[in-house]
Amino acid sequence: MTFETLLEEDMMRERLLELIPEFDLIQDDDLREKCIETWEAAMEESGWTPDALAQMPFTLLINPCPASYIDHIRAVTLTAVRAAEVFGEIYGERVPVNMDYLVAGGLLHDIGKLLEYENRDDGVTVQTYEGKLLRHPFTGMELAARCGLPAEVQHIIATHAGEGDKVIRTTEATLINHADFMNFHSIQRMGQDKNLAARMG
Ligand SMILES: [Fe+2]
């Protein structure tokens, strides 16, 4: 590896941590490092940079999309963390939540989207052919497994979307699944209110 490549990687990591300060919520050093490494692997494989992800729509199902991929990742992670804090306050040890797995799962739940989405020449984000065949829960789980994330975090990624509806989700995966849909549906419905018109196609 050349000095320039190393420097580039350092700058990319620095920018990522600047845009997503929630990596610091992970207490376990090894888990935090593996989580960042999974992001780096996804960025290297796809060519997406942290700044480009701050401009990428978090979903292709809402157009125009008012939230970026980075906004979505942070919002879902923090929505789930706040819910888990309420669980702690009210239920205490009766409903335990592993906060480290929850945060890692939140930060990684959509990591496969870096492989599922690409920018067309005109700047519009589209789904890749491979992304159609293997949506982000599959590719995201593979990336996380390759980078040594524990099964609990792989489980959150694999089950966060509709693909996981037949699986009995852990508490952490349930919180991320619902935090994700709280964010998605709220934003999706904002757009739908404006467009009460249709014609037969
Ligand atoms: Fe997703």
Residues whose N, C-alpha, C, O or C-beta is under 5 A from the ligand:
A	BS01	LIG	H109 D110 A161
